[in-house]
Amino acid sequence: MNLLFANDKTGEYPPSWYAASTDAMPPFDSLKGQVDADVCIVGAGYTGLSAALHLAEAGRRVVVLDAHRVGFGASGRNGGQLGSGQRVDQEALEKMAGRETARALWDLGEDAKALVKNLIAKHNINCHLKPGVAWTGSTASDVAGLHDYAAVLQNRYDYDQIEALDADACHALCPSPDYKGGLLDRGAAHLHPLALTVGLARAASAAGAQIFERSCVHHLDHGKRVTLRTDAGRVVADHVILACNGYLSSLAPAVSARVMPINNFIVATEPLENRAQEVLTQDIAVADSRFVVNYFRLSHDKRLLFGGGESYGYRFPSDISAVVRKPMQIVFPHLKDVKIDFAWGGTLGITMKRFPYLARVAPNILSASGYSGHGVGTATHAGQLMAKAIQGETDGFDTMAAIPTPAFPGGGALRTPLLVLAMSWYALRDRLGF
């Protein structure tokens, strides 16, 4: 079974609030016949569109192929949080790679955040960008860890956009009985993810990139020039960028062994109107400290957008609303009567260490994936780093690619059952309050 077609209709966006609230582009044509390119990019999400935009602006002949629509995958379905740094915290990165490399990775993470903000401003992308993301803790030990981490960023990384929140400050911001404190990052932000993706597609197309939708790549022929085959056509290119994240499948087995697709789910409630203050008193986003993270924010029309719950097979659950309502009622028991208007799932890519996997698959084939829930900034930046690498500027790409990324144990047959066991254990710890 191909994940690209397991849960969605071909060439259609999922029934999300994002799709319902986006000024959609007219569909791009499907690929027919042969097209020649300097660079062919597989995947029209943040990674692929960022790479396409930067390469087209540099004068390269760029072709982008997507099996469905631009922003069809995780780029158009996620929680919309533009976080600071990397998905892995700085103390863990210091242990993994040393303090000097950890500092370089922090700086790259800040570059990623700045890149997204600059692209939004430069291309006038209306995606409701707003500052502020809070991390909340449900136990005293979680809160202590968050406060310690805020101090690390302030003192060791000179980051002055973060503040610790005690219980009173946290409740004043987010009146959930589940949270005991946390931290607030004013340098992070939140946005409408599909609107950002569509804006990047418009910018890339205007810069000269050719985008083909409903054009699933099913085979790569490696060589001095690479041939990418779809059902109705092919692209012959000097360079290839694989920007498929959780949907990579068999195009690059060595990458797929290190990037595991998992599913995550989001709901959008009815507009809360005057009850919005029962969720958040400021227009920020929130993510909590659970292993299976709950994340939420208010939309510009005052809906609660709440993400929670994961699955590890190919199929989404039949009742996504019921899956997400369970953690939502733990965080907001006072909203148990609120109607859910939209519910959708999405597939993302994770790695063993939760650090993105950037790799040179072949001398002229680059790949970036495995953003592990931190993709709004990191994926957009990875696209830019690969565009630069193709043009000979490899420092940023090499720094990210140097972090070792082990394959998941068990191979194709066992890695999903092993992951289910591990995730179930951590989810149980969450429920028991450890």
Kinemage of the C-alpha trace (Angstrom):
@kinemage 1
@onewidth
@group {chain A} dominant
@subgroup {mainchain}
@vectorlist {calphas} color= white
{ca met a 1} P 0.000 0.000 0.000
{ca asn a 2} L 1.280 3.475 -0.897
{ca leu a 3} L 0.772 6.056 1.856
{ca leu a 4} L 0.270 8.716 -0.798
{ca phe a 5} L -3.049 7.145 -1.688
{ca ala a 6} L -4.050 5.311 1.509
{ca asn a 7} L -6.238 8.002 3.100
{ca asp a 8} L -6.939 10.718 0.535
{ca lys a 9} L -8.576 11.226 -2.827
{ca thr a 10} L -6.138 11.735 -5.676
{ca gly a 11} L -5.449 15.395 -6.366
{ca glu a 12} L -7.668 16.667 -3.543
{ca tyr a 13} L -6.868 18.360 -0.261
{ca pro a 14} L -8.079 16.677 2.939
{ca pro a 15} L -11.317 17.974 4.485
{ca ser a 16} L -9.460 20.330 6.818
{ca trp a 17} L -10.232 23.796 8.086
{ca tyr a 18} L -7.027 24.858 6.354
{ca ala a 19} L -8.358 23.794 2.957
{ca ala a 20} L -11.736 25.389 3.678
{ca ser a 21} L -10.128 28.717 4.622
{ca thr a 22} L -7.454 29.017 1.914
{ca asp a 23} L -7.686 30.937 -1.343
{ca ala a 24} L -6.696 27.914 -3.396
{ca met a 25} L -4.664 28.147 -6.570
{ca pro a 26} L -6.043 26.768 -9.828
{ca pro a 27} L -4.572 23.281 -10.319
{ca phe a 28} L -1.272 22.990 -12.146
{ca asp a 29} L -1.165 20.665 -15.156
{ca ser a 30} L -0.007 17.071 -14.852
{ca leu a 31} L 3.289 16.097 -16.461
{ca lys a 32} L 2.938 14.738 -19.981
{ca gly a 33} L 5.816 13.803 -22.222
{ca gln a 34} L 9.474 14.633 -21.529
{ca val a 35} L 10.767 17.791 -19.864
{ca asp a 36} L 14.410 18.749 -19.459
{ca ala a 37} L 15.596 20.541 -16.302
{ca asp a 38} L 18.641 21.649 -14.399
{ca val a 39} L 16.965 20.514 -11.168
{ca cys a 40} L 13.920 18.290 -10.629
{ca ile a 41} L 12.272 18.395 -7.214
{ca val a 42} L 9.954 15.658 -5.990
{ca gly a 43} L 7.402 17.014 -3.516
{ca ala a 44} L 5.643 20.387 -3.420
{ca gly a 45} L 5.660 21.095 0.301
{ca tyr a 46} L 7.827 23.528 2.253
{ca thr a 47} L 11.084 21.771 1.368
{ca gly a 48} L 10.451 21.408 -2.345
{ca leu a 49} L 8.861 24.796 -2.910
{ca ser a 50} L 11.561 26.624 -0.960
{ca ala a 51} L 14.241 24.859 -3.002
{ca ala a 52} L 12.358 25.618 -6.216
{ca leu a 53} L 11.950 29.283 -5.352
{ca his a 54} L 15.608 29.798 -4.463
{ca leu a 55} L 16.888 27.895 -7.494
{ca ala a 56} L 14.522 29.622 -9.919
{ca glu a 57} L 15.542 33.001 -8.542
{ca ala a 58} L 19.163 31.956 -9.227
{ca gly a 59} L 18.302 31.311 -12.874
{ca arg a 60} L 18.105 27.499 -12.815
{ca arg a 61} L 15.548 25.582 -14.896
{ca val a 62} L 13.444 23.961 -12.180
{ca val a 63} L 10.692 21.342 -12.386
{ca val a 64} L 8.602 20.355 -9.351
{ca leu a 65} L 6.549 17.141 -9.357
{ca asp a 66} L 3.847 16.336 -6.813
{ca ala a 67} L 1.582 13.304 -6.687
{ca his a 68} L -1.384 15.416 -5.545
{ca arg a 69} L -1.511 19.215 -4.992
{ca val a 70} L 0.954 21.757 -3.627
{ca gly a 71} L 0.781 21.538 0.173
{ca phe a 72} L -1.123 18.252 0.043
{ca gly a 73} L 1.104 16.578 2.657
{ca ala a 74} L 2.265 17.625 6.102
{ca ser a 75} L 3.094 21.150 4.903
{ca gly a 76} L -0.595 21.882 4.425
{ca arg a 77} L -1.964 19.965 7.418
{ca asn a 78} L 0.293 20.681 10.416
{ca gly a 79} L -0.183 22.705 13.585
{ca gly a 80} L 1.322 25.842 12.097
{ca gln a 81} L 3.992 26.397 14.764
{ca leu a 82} L 7.252 28.075 13.718
{ca gly a 83} L 9.570 27.008 16.530
{ca ser a 84} L 13.000 28.182 17.621
{ca gly a 85} L 16.177 26.145 17.243
{ca gln a 86} L 15.897 22.507 16.259
{ca arg a 87} L 13.364 19.805 17.167
{ca val a 88} L 15.977 18.403 19.570
{ca asp a 89} L 16.752 20.692 22.497
{ca gln a 90} L 20.169 22.303 22.762
{ca glu a 91} L 21.342 20.310 25.772
{ca ala a 92} L 20.670 17.067 23.895
{ca leu a 93} L 22.458 18.435 20.829
{ca glu a 94} L 25.476 19.333 22.969
{ca lys a 95} L 25.663 15.704 24.098
{ca met a 96} L 25.146 14.416 20.548
{ca ala a 97} L 27.577 16.688 18.723
{ca gly a 98} L 29.499 18.907 21.152
{ca arg a 99} L 28.861 22.480 22.196
{ca glu a 100} L 30.413 24.116 19.124
{ca thr a 101} L 28.275 22.127 16.680
{ca ala a 102} L 25.208 22.582 18.895
{ca arg a 103} L 25.742 26.343 18.696
{ca ala a 104} L 26.008 26.140 14.903
{ca leu a 105} L 22.770 24.127 14.808
{ca trp a 106} L 21.025 26.678 17.044
{ca asp a 107} L 22.107 29.440 14.669
{ca leu a 108} L 20.810 27.425 11.693
{ca gly a 109} L 17.496 27.011 13.507
{ca glu a 110} L 17.276 30.761 14.022
{ca asp a 111} L 18.148 31.250 10.342
{ca ala a 112} L 15.234 28.946 9.493
{ca lys a 113} L 12.805 30.993 11.557
{ca ala a 114} L 14.052 34.238 10.000
{ca leu a 115} L 13.847 32.746 6.506
{ca val a 116} L 10.159 31.912 6.875
{ca lys a 117} L 9.347 35.375 8.216
{ca asn a 118} L 11.346 37.035 5.441
{ca leu a 119} L 9.723 34.948 2.694
{ca ile a 120} L 6.279 35.841 4.029
{ca ala a 121} L 7.153 39.540 3.986
{ca lys a 122} L 8.981 39.506 0.633
{ca his a 123} L 6.235 37.656 -1.232
{ca asn a 124} L 3.307 39.212 0.642
{ca ile a 125} L 1.958 35.842 1.785
{ca asn a 126} L -1.235 36.255 3.793
{ca cys a 127} L -0.868 33.357 6.245
{ca his a 128} L -1.824 35.078 9.517
{ca leu a 129} L 1.697 35.065 10.980
{ca lys a 130} L 1.617 35.899 14.715
{ca pro a 131} L 4.397 35.850 17.344
{ca gly a 132} L 4.506 33.604 20.393
{ca val a 133} L 4.612 29.896 21.249
{ca ala a 134} L 4.308 28.559 24.810
{ca trp a 135} L 5.539 25.189 26.081
{ca thr a 136} L 3.527 23.941 29.029
{ca gly a 137} L 4.153 21.274 31.641
{ca ser a 138} L 1.603 18.968 33.256
{ca thr a 139} L 3.835 17.906 36.154
{ca ala a 140} L 6.144 19.741 38.531
{ca ser a 141} L 9.173 17.966 37.053
{ca asp a 142} L 8.137 18.950 33.515
{ca val a 143} L 7.820 22.582 34.566
{ca ala a 144} L 11.197 22.518 36.316
{ca gly a 145} L 12.775 21.109 33.160
{ca leu a 146} L 11.202 23.832 31.012
{ca his a 147} L 12.390 26.550 33.393
{ca asp a 148} L 15.908 25.110 33.383
{ca tyr a 149} L 15.882 25.043 29.600
{ca ala a 150} L 14.746 28.669 29.415
{ca ala a 151} L 17.766 29.553 31.559
{ca val a 152} L 20.082 27.588 29.233
{ca leu a 153} L 18.822 29.496 26.200
{ca gln a 154} L 19.073 32.830 27.997
{ca asn a 155} L 22.526 32.335 29.481
{ca arg a 156} L 24.324 30.008 27.080
{ca tyr a 157} L 22.742 30.997 23.779
{ca asp a 158} L 22.031 34.690 24.482
{ca tyr a 159} L 18.379 34.195 23.577
{ca asp a 160} L 16.325 36.982 25.143
{ca gln a 161} L 12.932 36.143 23.627
{ca ile a 162} L 12.037 33.484 26.188
{ca glu a 163} L 10.593 33.697 29.705
{ca ala a 164} L 9.665 31.172 32.363
{ca leu a 165} L 6.007 30.954 33.421
{ca asp a 166} L 5.004 29.930 36.924
{ca ala a 167} L 1.601 28.358 37.543
{ca asp a 168} L -0.222 31.689 37.902
{ca ala a 169} L 1.354 33.188 34.778
{ca cys a 170} L 0.650 30.020 32.802
{ca his a 171} L -3.008 29.910 33.878
{ca ala a 172} L -3.409 33.602 33.097
{ca leu a 173} L -2.286 32.818 29.570
{ca cys a 174} L -3.914 29.404 29.114
{ca pro a 175} L -6.661 28.577 31.636
{ca ser a 176} L -6.209 24.803 31.524
{ca pro a 177} L -6.306 22.906 34.817
{ca asp a 178} L -3.836 20.407 33.352
{ca tyr a 179} L -0.882 22.779 33.111
{ca lys a 180} L 1.321 23.718 36.061
{ca gly a 181} L 3.675 26.210 34.363
{ca gly a 182} L 5.957 26.452 31.356
{ca leu a 183} L 7.779 28.944 29.202
{ca leu a 184} L 6.836 31.488 26.538
{ca asp a 185} L 8.936 32.048 23.417
{ca arg a 186} L 8.113 35.409 21.841
{ca gly a 187} L 10.615 34.774 19.043
{ca ala a 188} L 8.676 31.736 17.825
{ca ala a 189} L 5.453 32.172 15.868
{ca his a 190} L 2.381 30.508 14.439
{ca leu a 191} L 0.656 30.720 11.071
{ca his a 192} L -1.772 29.171 8.586
{ca pro a 193} L 0.361 26.363 7.113
{ca leu a 194} L -1.514 25.706 3.876
{ca ala a 195} L -1.716 29.427 3.082
{ca leu a 196} L 2.067 29.590 3.516
{ca thr a 197} L 2.538 26.646 1.149
{ca val a 198} L 0.276 28.110 -1.513
{ca gly a 199} L 2.103 31.431 -1.182
{ca leu a 200} L 5.458 29.717 -1.714
{ca ala a 201} L 4.052 27.921 -4.771
{ca arg a 202} L 2.870 31.203 -6.268
{ca ala a 203} L 6.278 32.758 -5.630
{ca ala a 204} L 8.173 29.798 -7.118
{ca ser a 205} L 5.949 29.729 -10.192
{ca ala a 206} L 6.332 33.478 -10.680
{ca ala a 207} L 10.115 33.044 -10.469
{ca gly a 208} L 9.999 30.550 -13.328
{ca ala a 209} L 9.724 27.123 -11.699
{ca gln a 210} L 7.479 24.653 -13.542
{ca ile a 211} L 5.123 22.881 -11.143
{ca phe a 212} L 3.255 19.737 -12.143
{ca glu a 213} L 0.532 18.297 -9.903
{ca arg a 214} L -1.064 14.831 -9.961
{ca ser a 215} L 2.313 13.571 -11.241
{ca cys a 216} L 3.496 10.754 -8.995
{ca val a 217} L 7.137 9.755 -9.476
{ca his a 218} L 7.396 5.988 -9.385
{ca his a 219} L 10.967 5.423 -10.587
{ca leu a 220} L 14.377 7.110 -10.616
{ca asp a 221} L 17.096 6.168 -13.099
{ca his a 222} L 20.421 7.256 -11.578
{ca gly a 223} L 23.261 8.516 -13.724
{ca lys a 224} L 25.132 11.620 -14.779
{ca arg a 225} L 21.676 12.919 -15.596
{ca val a 226} L 18.749 11.501 -13.641
{ca thr a 227} L 15.496 10.385 -15.249
{ca leu a 228} L 12.345 10.609 -13.126
{ca arg a 229} L 9.351 8.675 -14.440
{ca thr a 230} L 5.640 9.263 -13.864
{ca asp a 231} L 2.706 7.454 -15.459
{ca ala a 232} L 2.420 9.999 -18.275
{ca gly a 233} L 5.851 11.538 -18.613
{ca arg a 234} L 9.404 11.890 -17.475
{ca val a 235} L 11.885 14.565 -16.432
{ca val a 236} L 15.591 14.393 -17.266
{ca ala a 237} L 17.624 16.548 -14.875
{ca asp a 238} L 21.186 17.307 -13.869
{ca his a 239} L 20.242 17.357 -10.182
{ca val a 240} L 17.386 15.941 -8.109
{ca ile a 241} L 15.990 16.990 -4.737
{ca leu a 242} L 13.832 14.493 -2.875
{ca ala a 243} L 11.426 16.498 -0.718
{ca cys a 244} L 8.886 13.802 0.117
{ca asn a 245} L 9.270 13.496 3.920
{ca gly a 246} L 6.953 10.723 5.175
{ca tyr a 247} L 5.851 9.833 1.652
{ca leu a 248} L 9.281 8.927 0.211
{ca ser a 249} L 8.518 5.197 -0.007
{ca ser a 250} L 10.855 3.258 -2.334
{ca leu a 251} L 12.465 6.170 -4.192
{ca ala a 252} L 15.454 6.129 -1.809
{ca pro a 253} L 15.526 3.013 0.421
{ca ala a 254} L 18.531 4.198 2.447
{ca val a 255} L 16.582 7.326 3.422
{ca ser a 256} L 13.339 5.447 4.070
{ca ala a 257} L 15.177 3.179 6.525
{ca arg a 258} L 15.937 6.269 8.635
{ca val a 259} L 12.683 8.211 8.242
{ca met a 260} L 9.545 6.612 9.653
{ca pro a 261} L 6.090 7.846 8.605
{ca ile a 262} L 3.610 8.343 11.431
{ca asn a 263} L 0.161 9.904 11.472
{ca asn a 264} L -1.045 12.813 13.582
{ca phe a 265} L -4.509 14.336 13.892
{ca ile a 266} L -6.102 17.768 14.272
{ca val a 267} L -9.615 19.100 14.828
{ca ala a 268} L -11.132 22.532 14.405
{ca thr a 269} L -14.048 23.379 16.650
{ca glu a 270} L -16.952 25.623 15.855
{ca pro a 271} L -16.102 29.328 16.295
{ca leu a 272} L -15.828 29.931 20.032
{ca glu a 273} L -16.732 33.622 19.854
{ca asn a 274} L -16.851 34.885 23.460
{ca arg a 275} L -15.527 31.573 24.823
{ca ala a 276} L -12.147 31.973 23.129
{ca gln a 277} L -10.758 33.445 26.377
{ca glu a 278} L -11.367 30.026 27.955
{ca val a 279} L -8.608 28.673 25.670
{ca leu a 280} L -6.050 31.461 25.355
{ca thr a 281} L -5.984 35.051 26.558
{ca gln a 282} L -3.321 36.033 24.006
{ca asp a 283} L -2.966 35.130 20.331
{ca ile a 284} L -0.184 32.576 20.778
{ca ala a 285} L 0.233 28.857 20.107
{ca val a 286} L 0.862 26.159 22.730
{ca ala a 287} L 2.583 22.781 22.781
{ca asp a 288} L 2.814 20.676 25.919
{ca ser a 289} L 5.499 18.459 27.406
{ca arg a 290} L 3.898 15.086 26.784
{ca phe a 291} L 5.791 12.565 24.677
{ca val a 292} L 2.807 12.482 22.299
{ca val a 293} L 2.535 16.244 22.177
{ca asn a 294} L -0.759 18.111 22.360
{ca tyr a 295} L -0.622 21.408 20.473
{ca phe a 296} L -3.197 24.085 19.856
{ca arg a 297} L -3.995 27.672 19.023
{ca leu a 298} L -6.932 29.837 18.032
{ca ser a 299} L -7.639 30.415 14.345
{ca his a 300} L -8.284 33.884 12.988
{ca asp a 301} L -12.022 33.089 13.102
{ca lys a 302} L -11.740 32.018 16.779
{ca arg a 303} L -11.884 28.248 16.383
{ca leu a 304} L -9.794 26.038 18.613
{ca leu a 305} L -7.338 24.152 16.390
{ca phe a 306} L -6.244 21.227 18.556
{ca gly a 307} L -3.784 18.514 17.569
{ca gly a 308} L -3.352 15.298 19.504
{ca gly a 309} L -3.039 11.557 19.110
{ca glu a 310} L -0.871 9.488 16.779
{ca ser a 311} L -1.095 6.258 14.832
{ca tyr a 312} L 1.626 4.200 13.211
{ca gly a 313} L -0.069 2.178 10.500
{ca tyr a 314} L -1.086 3.211 7.012
{ca arg a 315} L -4.752 3.950 7.652
{ca phe a 316} L -6.202 6.880 9.577
{ca pro a 317} L -8.795 6.000 12.253
{ca ser a 318} L -12.407 6.022 11.137
{ca asp a 319} L -13.406 8.659 13.731
{ca ile a 320} L -10.623 11.249 13.990
{ca ser a 321} L -12.819 13.582 16.035
{ca ala a 322} L -13.160 10.986 18.785
{ca val a 323} L -9.407 10.339 18.816
{ca val a 324} L -8.553 14.019 19.267
{ca arg a 325} L -11.418 14.879 21.602
{ca lys a 326} L -9.914 12.640 24.313
{ca pro a 327} L -6.732 14.669 24.863
{ca met a 328} L -8.619 17.903 24.151
{ca gln a 329} L -10.972 17.195 27.068
{ca ile a 330} L -8.034 16.521 29.376
{ca val a 331} L -6.574 19.922 28.539
{ca phe a 332} L -9.915 21.741 28.330
{ca pro a 333} L -12.587 19.800 30.262
{ca his a 334} L -14.778 22.923 30.227
{ca leu a 335} L -15.090 22.601 26.420
{ca lys a 336} L -16.616 19.106 26.406
{ca asp a 337} L -19.814 20.435 24.804
{ca val a 338} L -18.075 22.271 21.959
{ca lys a 339} L -18.939 21.099 18.454
{ca ile a 340} L -16.144 19.907 16.147
{ca asp a 341} L -16.566 21.175 12.587
{ca phe a 342} L -13.427 19.722 10.941
{ca ala a 343} L -11.181 16.736 11.647
{ca trp a 344} L -8.235 15.558 9.574
{ca gly a 345} L -5.077 13.513 9.696
{ca gly a 346} L -1.642 13.910 8.201
{ca thr a 347} L 1.513 11.893 7.708
{ca leu a 348} L 4.848 13.243 8.885
{ca gly a 349} L 8.351 11.777 8.992
{ca ile a 350} L 10.269 11.131 12.197
{ca thr a 351} L 13.810 9.892 12.842
{ca met a 352} L 15.232 7.884 15.730
{ca lys a 353} L 16.899 10.967 17.239
{ca arg a 354} L 14.166 13.408 16.133
{ca phe a 355} L 16.760 15.353 14.154
{ca pro a 356} L 16.084 15.902 10.436
{ca tyr a 357} L 17.886 13.666 8.001
{ca leu a 358} L 19.702 15.536 5.247
{ca ala a 359} L 21.675 13.285 2.932
{ca arg a 360} L 23.430 13.065 -0.401
{ca val a 361} L 21.754 9.977 -1.886
{ca ala a 362} L 23.981 10.132 -4.972
{ca pro a 363} L 26.438 12.739 -6.255
{ca asn a 364} L 23.575 14.612 -7.926
{ca ile a 365} L 20.645 13.582 -5.686
{ca leu a 366} L 19.954 15.343 -2.359
{ca ser a 367} L 17.279 14.495 0.194
{ca ala a 368} L 15.850 16.205 3.278
{ca ser a 369} L 13.153 14.718 5.503
{ca gly a 370} L 12.351 13.503 9.018
{ca tyr a 371} L 11.485 16.882 10.522
{ca ser a 372} L 9.726 15.155 13.424
{ca gly a 373} L 7.091 17.819 13.972
{ca his a 374} L 9.392 20.843 13.558
{ca gly a 375} L 9.019 21.293 9.841
{ca val a 376} L 7.565 24.762 9.271
{ca gly a 377} L 10.952 26.394 9.705
{ca thr a 378} L 13.324 23.459 9.301
{ca ala a 379} L 11.802 22.136 6.066
{ca thr a 380} L 11.700 25.589 4.465
{ca his a 381} L 15.324 26.102 5.468
{ca ala a 382} L 16.347 22.638 4.250
{ca gly a 383} L 15.010 23.550 0.821
{ca gln a 384} L 17.172 26.657 0.793
{ca leu a 385} L 20.234 24.715 2.030
{ca met a 386} L 19.859 22.148 -0.757
{ca ala a 387} L 19.426 24.904 -3.340
{ca lys a 388} L 22.662 26.455 -2.089
{ca ala a 389} L 24.442 23.088 -2.085
{ca ile a 390} L 23.557 22.529 -5.738
{ca gln a 391} L 25.107 25.919 -6.458
{ca gly a 392} L 28.299 24.944 -4.609
{ca glu a 393} L 27.654 26.520 -1.183
{ca thr a 394} L 27.508 23.420 1.025
{ca asp a 395} L 28.361 24.611 4.569
{ca gly a 396} L 24.825 24.671 5.990
{ca phe a 397} L 23.796 21.420 4.302
{ca asp a 398} L 26.979 19.687 5.480
{ca thr a 399} L 26.485 20.827 9.097
{ca met a 400} L 22.981 19.358 9.178
{ca ala a 401} L 23.976 16.209 7.275
{ca ala a 402} L 26.889 15.480 9.618
{ca ile a 403} L 24.600 14.494 12.523
{ca pro a 404} L 24.441 10.661 12.504
{ca thr a 405} L 20.969 9.281 11.796
{ca pro a 406} L 20.601 5.579 12.615
{ca ala a 407} L 18.176 3.341 10.766
{ca phe a 408} L 15.111 2.180 12.642
{ca pro a 409} L 15.596 -1.324 14.020
{ca gly a 410} L 13.666 -4.222 12.568
{ca gly a 411} L 13.750 -3.343 8.885
{ca gly a 412} L 10.565 -2.998 6.879
{ca ala a 413} L 8.753 -5.884 8.559
{ca leu a 414} L 9.390 -5.071 12.223
{ca arg a 415} L 10.053 -1.352 12.557
{ca thr a 416} L 6.356 -0.407 12.774
{ca pro a 417} L 5.506 -2.979 15.522
{ca leu a 418} L 8.642 -1.975 17.451
{ca leu a 419} L 7.730 1.691 17.140
{ca val a 420} L 4.178 0.989 18.330
{ca leu a 421} L 5.544 -0.748 21.432
{ca ala a 422} L 7.910 2.127 22.209
{ca met a 423} L 5.328 4.854 21.596
{ca ser a 424} L 2.693 2.995 23.613
{ca trp a 425} L 5.089 2.821 26.563
{ca tyr a 426} L 5.755 6.559 26.507
{ca ala a 427} L 2.056 7.311 26.045
{ca leu a 428} L 1.351 5.157 29.121
{ca arg a 429} L 3.917 7.187 31.081
{ca asp a 430} L 2.055 10.324 30.053
{ca arg a 431} L -1.243 8.938 31.301
{ca leu a 432} L 0.300 7.841 34.603
{ca gly a 433} L 1.901 11.251 35.099
{ca phe a 434} L 5.550 10.101 35.112
